[in-house]
Amino acid sequence: MKKLSIIVAVIAFILLFSPCTHAADDIPSVYINGTIIDSNVNFVMQNSTMYLACDDTELAFGVESAVDAGGTVFTFSTPLRVITYDSVTGSVNITDKKSFLYEVYEKAYPSYTHDGRVYIPLRMFCTSLGMNVDYIQSDNTVKITSIRNFVGLFNSHGVAVAFRGGKYGLVNRNGDLVLRFSYDDISNFDNPVYYKLTDNHRCGLANSEGKLITEIAYNEIRYESPSIIYIRQGRKWGMCDISGEIIIPVKYDEVIYSSNLIGMVKSGAQWYLLDCRKGELSFQSYDAVYKLTAGIQTDNSMIEGYYVQKGDKWGYIDSFGTTVINLKYEALDKFDQYGRARMIYKGKFGIIDCGGQVIIPAAYDYIDSFGTIDVAVAQMGSKFGAVNDRFEVVIPFEYDYIYPFNNQHSSVAYKDGKFGVISSDGKHLSSFDYTHMEEFRGALALAYKNGYGYLDTNGNEVIPTVHSDVKQGTALSVFLKKDDKWALFSPSGRNLTGFRYTSAGAFSNGLSAVSVEIGGIQKYGYVNDSGDVIIPFEYSSAQNFKYGKAIVTKGGYSGIIDIENRVIIPFEYTGFNSSYDYNVIAAADQSGKWGLISFNNQKLCDFVYDYIFEYDNGYACTLKDHKYGVIDTFGNEVLPPIYKTQKAARAQLP
C-alpha cells in the first residue's frame, strides 16, 4: 500500500507540472476486441499514460457522459449501471439500475485537463466497464479486451461473489478477500448469509464470513431454511442444520423434514417416520409422502405435517407424527390459508378442515377450492352451481359451466350455448348473448359477440365487441385489431394509441415490440403499457425483451439492445439463439457458423459449429458435421462433436 501511494504521488506530480507534448500522430491505434475505435475520438498521451476525452466516451464506447459544474465529478451511464467518478477523491461509484451499490476505489486514476477539455485515464474508464487495457504493443497499438473477472451484487452483509483467475470467491466492499478464489461456482440460495460452494463437482456450505460449515464432499446441497439443508452423497440423502451438524444421516433414498426433529425418510419403496433425536424409524410405513405447510396459526405454530398414502388411500399426520386425518380418502388437496382442503371420498368431492372435520360432505362430482369470498363453484352431474362454507347452495345447479370466482364477487358462466357474467349470489350482471368469453384477468374478461371486446366485473361492455383480433397486454393494457391495424387499450376502454400498428407482440420487461409501415417498409420499435413509444421505429425485426435485453435486426444483421435502446452487441451477426439464461448467447457470424459470445461481445469460442442449442444446467449441445458435442458457459468444449444424438452427448456429462 505504501508503494502504491508513492507511485500515485509521482503520477500526480508529473500530470500537474508536465505539459502534453505528444501530437495526434503520436497516439497509437486503439482496438476494442479487435475493432479499431473511431479516429475522431480524442486521446492524449501523457508519460506513457493514455487519456480519453470525457465527452467522447459515447463515441468510443457507446457510453454517455456528463460533467458537473465543478468539473470534478464525471458520470457515465452504461446499459445497466451509472458510474460516477470523482477526480478529487479518485473514487469510482457504480450504481446499477436495480439500486444495488458497488463501491470501487481507484485512487490511482486522477483526471487531466487539456485544451479546455476534461480527459480521464483510459485504464480507469475501462476498469469501470470490466475491460482490460494492454498498453502500447510492439505494433504501436493499445488493445482493450473484455475480461471475465467480475464482482457480483453486494448483499445486505456487504459480501459479494467474485470471479478471478477462472475461480470464484467472496469479497467485501473494501475489496478484502472473505473466501479465497478456489471454487468452480458459488451461489447463495437467495440468502444473504449462506453460500453453496462447488469444487470439482463436489459441493459444501459456507457463511458470509467465509467459514466452511460443511466439508466440500457432497454431490448436491439443497437449502430450504436455516434449519433445513438437504445433502446428497452418491444416491443417498440426509440433512444437516446450519451449523453443519447431521440431523438425518446420509443413507436414505429420499428425505423430507418438517420440524420438531421428526422427519420422513424413504428406504427402498417405503416411507417411514423418523425420530431424529433417537434415530428410530416407526413401524408404520407409507407408499407416498408429501410435505405440508399451511398458512394458518394454531397453538402459536404454523400447521405442518405430511400427507401420506397407503395403498390407494390418503390421510394426514402432523409434524409430531400423530394421525390427524385417517387414511380413507382417494385424494387430498393442500390446505388453504383458512385450513380448508378439498378431498375425494367414494368418488365424490367435499371439503374438510385441518382437524379432519367435514365442512362440505363428499357429495359433488367436482368442487373448486374456497377463496376469501367463501363461495366455491361445484358440479352435480353435468350442471354447475356454487355453495358457501355453510353448505348452502348460493347459485343453483343450472349452468353448463362456471369459471372459478378467484376471490372476486363475479365470474363468467356458460348456459344454453351462451356466455355472461354472474355474481357470487347468482345474479345476472350481463346479458347471456356472447358466443365466447374467458375468465376474468383482473378487472376485465375477454368476450366475443360481433367481434372481440371486454366486459368488466359489473358486466359492462367497457371495450365494444367489434374487433377482429386480440392480444392480451398487461393488467393495464390490451391490444385489439380493427381494419388490419392494432391499437392499445386501457382497462377503462380508452384507446391509447389509435389503430396504427401493423403487428403487436406480448409485453415483456414492460415493453411490447410493435411495427408501423414507413415508406412501404415495416419498421419495429417498442411501446410501454401506456402506449408511449420507448424505443423508436428503426428496426427491421424485433423480439421480446428478456432480462432487459432484446434481439433486433438492422441493416440485414442482428444485434442486441437494452431497454434504453443502447447497443449491447453490435449488428454484425446473422442470427442468435434466443436463450441467454446464463448471461452468454450463441450467435452465428456472417459465414453462418455458430459460436458463443458474452454480452460485452467477447468471443468465448471459435465460430466453427453448425448450431449451438439452448443451455440446460450450464451446458449446451453443439452440432457440427451432423454430430453432437457439448460446451460449457465459458465456451470450453466439454465433449467434442462425435455423438449421434444430443441425448447421447448429454449422457456423458458428470
N, C-alpha and C positions, 0 to 999 in steps of 0.2 A: 504493500500500500504506500509506503514511504517513497519507493522508487517511482511509482505511478505519479505521485504528487509532484516530484521533481520534474518528470517529463512534461506534465501538464503546464507547470510554471514556465518551463523553457519554451514550449509551443506558444503560450500566451504572449511571452515577451517578443518572440520573433514576429508574431502576427501583428502586434501593436506597432512595432518600430521598423518593420521591413516593408518597403513599397513593393507592389506587384510589378514585376519586370517582364513576365512571360507574355509574349504576343499570342494572338489567337492561333497562329500556325504551330505554336509550341504545344498546344493542347493535344494530347493523344486521342485516338479514336476510342469511343466508349460503346461497348456492346452489352445489351441485356439479354441473357440467354441466347446469345448468338446473333441478335438483331441489333444493328447499329442505331444509336439514338439520333434523333433528328439533328441535322447540322445547325439548326437555328437555336439550339439550346445553348445557353451561356454558361461556360465553365471558366474558372480561374484556378491556375496552379500557383501554389504558394509554398515554397520549400518542400516540394515533393508531396504536398497535400492538395488534393483536388476539392474545389468548392463548386457548388451548383447554385445558380441564381434562384432565390426563393420563389419568384414569380414565374419560373419556368418549370416548376415541378409537375404541373399538369401536362405540359408539352412533352416532357421526358418520360413521366411515369403514369400519366392519366390521373394524377392526384392533385386536387385543388389545394391552394394555399392562401393564407391571409396573414397580414402583418398588422399588429395593433399600433395605435398612435405613438406609443413609446418606443417602437422599433426594437423591442426586446423579445416579445413573445410571438412565435410563428405557429399557426395552426394548419394542419394538413388533414383533409377529410378523405379517407380511403373508403372502399366499398363497405367495410364492416366496422370501421373504427375512426376515431378522431385522435390525432396526435398533436399534442401541444408541446412545443419546445421553447424553453426559457433560456436565452443566451447568457443571462446574468448568473443563474444558479447552475446552468448546464444540465438541467433535468429534463427528462422526456416523460410526459404523462400520456398514456394511451388509454382511451376510454372507448369501449366498443358500443354499438348501437343498442345492446341489451342492458346497458348500465352497469356492467361489471368493470371494475377499475384495475388496470395494470399500472404498476409503478416501476419504471426502469430509469436508473440514474446513470447518465453518461456525461460525467463532468469533464471528460477529456475532449469534448466536442464544442468549442466556442464558435460563434458565428463570425462573419467577416464582412466588412462593408467596402465596396469598391465602385468608383464612378457613380455614386449615388444609389447603388443597388445593394440589397442585402443578399449575402451569399451564406449558404450553410454547408458544412462538411458533407461531402458525398457519402462518406462512410457512416456518419451519424444517421443520415436520412435512410440509407439502405438497411442499416441495422434495425431501424424502427419498423421497416416493412418486412423484416425477416429475409433479408438478402445479404449475400456475401460479396465483398469487393476485393478483387485481386488487382493491386496497383500495377503500375507500368510494367508490361511484359517486354520480352526481347523484341517483339514486333511493334513496340510503341502503342499498346492498347491497354485500356482498362476494361476488365471483364467483370461483369456483375452477374451473379448466378443466384437463383433461389436456393435456400438451404432448408434442410428438413428439421434443423434444430428449432424448437419452439418451447414456449411456456404457455400452459393452458389457463383456464379461468381460475382465479383465486377463490377459494371457498370462504365461509364465514370465519374459519380459523386461520385465515391468511396463508393457506398452503395450496400449491398448485402442482399438477402433474407436469413434468418437463421431459423433453426428449433431447438427448445429446449423444453423439457418437454411436448412433444406432441402438441406444438403450434408453429405458425410461427410469426416472427417479422422481423425487419430490423436493421442491424448493419453497422457501418462504418469501415474503415480499422484499426482504433485504438482500435476496439473492443467496442466502445461506443454504447449504445442502442439508435437507432433512433426511432424505433416504438416497443412498448412492445410486448412480446411473448403472444399474446392472440387471435390469429386468426387461423381458421381451414385451410386457404390457402391464399397465396399471389402470385399474378402474375403481371408482369409489361408490358404486351401488346407489348413486344419488344421495349419499350420506356424507356430511362434512367431516366425519370422524374416522371412518374405517375405509381401508383400501384393499382391494384384491390384487395380489401380485402374481405375475406369471413369469416363469423362467424355465426354459427347456421343456415346455408342455406340462409343467407341474405348477401348482398354484398354492398360495398361502395367504395369510391375512396380516395386515399391519395397521397401526393407527396413525393419526395425523402428526404425531410426534416422531414418527419413523421407527417405532418399536415393533418388532415382529411379535404378533400374537400367536400365530401358529407357524410351524415349520413349512417350508416350501416342498410339500410332499404329496399334495392331493391332485387328483385328476380334475376335480371340479369343486367349486365352492359357491353356494347359493345363500345370499344374505336375505333374511326375511325381516328381522327386527334385532335390536341389541341382544335379545335373549335367544334368538333362533338363527343359527348358522348351520346349514346343511353341508356336509363334507362327503366326498366320494373318493375312494381308492379302488382302482380297478372297476369292478361291477358292484361293489358293496357301498352302502350308505351308512352314515352315522350323523351325529350332531354334537356341536360344541357351543359353549357360551362365548361371550365377547372377550373373556379373559383367556380363551383357548382351552379351557377345561372341558374334557369329554363328558357329555351328558348321556349320549347314546353311543355305544361302541360301533365302530365302522365294520359291521358284519352282517347287515341286513340288506335285502334286495330293494326295499323302499322304506322310507321313514316319514312319518307325519307327526308333528309336535304341536300341542296347543298351549297348555300351561299347567301349573300345579305339579310339575315333574311327572306327568302322565303322558306317554306317547303311544302312538300306534306304529307297529313295525310289521313288515311283510317278510315272511320266511317261506320260500317255495311259493305255493299258490295261495297261502292263507295269511290273514292279518291277525295280529294278537295285540292285546292291550299290555303295555309295558310300564311297570313301576320303575322309573329311572333311578330312584333312590336305592332300591334294593336289587335292581337288575332282574326282577322277576317277571315272567310272562304269565298272563292269565290262561286258564284252561279253555275259556270260550274263544273260538276262532270265528273269523268273518271272511266272506268271499270278496268283498269290496268295501273300501272306506273312503269317505270324503270329509275333509276338514270343514268345520262350520264356524263362522264368526258373524253374529248378528248385531246390528247397531242398536241394541236395546239394553237398558240397565236393569239388573235385578240383584239385590243384595250387594250393591256397590261394585259390581263387576259386570263386564260385558258377557253376554251369552256366548259361550264357547262350547265346543264339543265336536262330535263326529257323527255324520250319517253312516250307518253300517248296513250291509246287506248279507243275508244268509239265504242261500237258495234264490228264490225269486221275490223275497220279501225284504222290505226296508224298515228301519227304525232309527232311533236317535239316542246316543249316550252322551252325557255331559263330560266336561274335562276331568272329572274325578273318576270316570268310568261307570257311573251309575246309569242304568237304563231309564230314560225319561219317556220315550215313545217306543212301545213294543214293536217288534219286527213283524208287522202284519200288513203293511201297505205295499202295493205294487210299485209305487213311486212316491218320492217326497221332493218338494221344491225347497229352495232356500227360504229362510225366514226373512220377512221384510223388517223395516225399522220398528214396527209395532209388534213384532213377534208372531206374525201370522205366516203360514205356509200352505201351499196347495198340496193335496195328496190325492192318490188314486186308490180306491178300496173297492174290490169286487167289480172292477171295470168302470167305476163312476168317479167323477171329480168331486172333491169337497175341500174344506179349509179347516186346519187345526191351528192351535197356538203352541208356543214353545214348551208348554207344560203338558202337552198331549191332549188337551181338551178340544172337542169338536166345536167349531164355530158354525160352519156350514156343513150339514151332513153330505155324505157322498151320494148325491142324487142326480148329478148332471153329467151330460156327455162331454162337456168342456166348461171350464170357468177360468177367467183371467185372474191375475193377482189383484188384490185391492191396492188402490192408490191412496193418496191423502184425502180424497173425497168419499172414501168408504163405499164406493159403488164398483161392482165387478160385473163385466159382461159375462153371460153364461149361455149355454146351449142345451136345449132339451129336444132330442130327436133332430129334426132338420131346421128348427127355428131358434132364433136368438132373442134374448131379453137381458135384463140386468137385475141383480139382487144387491141389498145392502148387508152390512155386517150383523144385522139383527134377523137375517134370514127372511127379509121381506122383499117381495117382488116389486121393484120400482119401475121397471119397463116390461110390459107384457111380452110373452114369447110369441111374437107375430112377425118378426123381421127375418129376412133371409141372411143377413149379416150385419153386425155392428162392430166398428173398429173400437179398440180399447180407448177408454177415456183419457188415459195418460195424465191424470191429475188435473184435467180440465173438466168444466161442468157442461161441456158439449162435445159431440163426436159426430162422425159420419155413419149413416145407416143405409142399408140396401133393402128395398122391398118392391116386389112385383116388377122387377126389371129396371127400377129407377133408384137414383140416389138422392139423399137430402141430409140436412143437419138436424139432430135432435139434442135435447138437453138431458142431463143425468136423471131428471124425474119424468122423462118420456114425452115432453112437449116437442112438437114440430116447430123448428125455428126457421125453416125454409120450405119451399115447395119441393115435392119429390118428383122433379121432372128433368133431372140431369142424367145423361146416359153413362157418365163416368165421373167418379170422384176418388181422391186419395185421402188418407188420414191427415189430420192437421199437423203441419210443421210450424210450431209456434202459434201465431195468430191466424194463419191462412191455410186453406185447404184447396188444392187444385181441383177444378171442376171442368166438365165439358158438356156443352149443350149445342149451340151452333158453332162453337169453337172453344178454345181454351180460355179460362179466366180463373178468378179466385174468389172464394167466399170467406168471410170472417167467422169467428166463433158465435156470433149472433145470427148467422145465416144470411147476412147481407152480401150481395154481389159487389164487392169493392173494386174488382177489376172485371169488366164485362167479358162474357164468354163468347168472344168473336175472333180469337186469334188462331192462326193456322198451326203454330208450334210453340213449345215452351221449353225452357231450360232453367232449372232451379238455380238461383244465385246463392245468396246467403239469407240469414234471418232478416236482413234489411233490404233485400232486393230480389228480383226475379226477371229473367229475360223472356220476352214474348215476341212472336214473329207475326207480321202482317204485311201482305203485299211484298213478300220476299225480302223484307228488311226486319232487323231486330231492334228492340228498344228495351231499356232497363226501367223497371217499375219499382216504386217503394211499396211497403206493406199497406199503406193507406190508399194505394191505387193511382198515385201520381206518376206520370210518365217523366222520367228523369232526363232522358237523352233524346227523345224523338226517335222515330224509326229510320235509323241511318246506317246500322251495321250490317254488312253482308255475311258475317259469321260472328258467333259469340261462344266463348269457352267457359268452362267451370271456374269458379273462384278458387284461388289458392294463394296463400300468403297475402290475402286481402286484395288480390288483383285478378282480373279476367282478361285473357287475350281476345281482342276483338279486331275486326278488319273493316275497312272502308274502301271504296273504289276511288282512286285518284288517277285521273287521266287514263281511265280504262284498265288500270293495274290494281290488283288487290294489295293493300298495304296494311300491316298489322301494328297494333300498339296495345296498351294496357289501360284499363279503367278500374276505379275502385267501386265499392258498392253504393256510392253516392252518385255515380255517373261521371266523376271528374276524370279527365284524361291525365294519367300519371306518367305514362311513357308515350311519346308521340308516335304517330303512324309512319314508321320509317323502315319496317322490316318486311321481307317477302314471305316469311312464315314465323310463327311464334308458338312455343309450347308453354304449358302451365309452369308457374313458379314452384320450386321445391327447395326448402332450406334457404330461401332468399335468392335463389339462382334460377335462371330460365335459359333454355336453348333457343336461339333465334337465328335467322338466316338473313344475310345481306350481301348483295353483290355476288351471288352464286355460292357463297361459302357460309359455314355455320360458325357461330361463336357463342359465348355465354355472357349474360349481363346480370347485374344485381337489380334490386327493386328501385334503385335510383338511376337506372339506365347507364351505369358505369360498366365498361367492358372489362370483364374478369379474364376471359380467354379470348384472344383476338380471332378475327374472321379469316382463318386460314385452314379450316378443316372441312371435309366433305360429309362428315356425319359423326354423331355421338351416340353412345349407349346412354339412355336417359336415366339409368340407375347410378346414383352417386351418394349412397348412404355412408360410405367410408371416406368421404372427402377427397376422393380421386375419381376420375372419369375416363372411360375408354373412348378413344377418338380414332377417326380414320383420316389419314393425310390425303394429299392430292393424288397420290398414286392408288388410293383405295385400300391401302394396307392399314391395319389397326395396331395401335399401341396404347400405352397408359400415360396420362399426364396428371399433374396436380393442378389445383385451382390457382396457382400463380404461373401456370403454363410451363412448368418444369417437366421435361420428358423423363419418365420413370423407367421406361423400357423402350427398346427399338421397335419401330413400326414394321413388323415382319409377319403379323398374323392376318388371317383371312377374316377373323372376327374374334371379339372378346365378349363373353357373356356376362350376365349380371353377377355381382358378388353375393356370396352366401357364406356366413360365418368366417369372413375375412379372406375368402378365396374365390377366384373367378376362373371358369374354364376358358381355354383358348382353342381356336380352330386354325389349323394350318395343314394344307395339303390333305384335307379330308380326315385328319387325325386330331385328337383332343389331348390337351395338356392342362396345366393349372399354374396360375401366377398368384402371388400374394398382393397386398395393398401397396407394397413398395415397388412393384413391378418385377420382383425376383421370380424367375422361373422355378417353381417348386417341383413341377413334373413336366418333362418335355412332351411335346405333342406326338405321342406314339400310340395312344389308346383309341379303340374303335368307337367308343361312346363316352358321353360326359359322365354317365354313371360309373363306368369302368375307371375313368380317371379319378373321380372323387373317392372311389373305394380305396385308393392307395394313400389317401391323406391320413395323418396320425389322428 
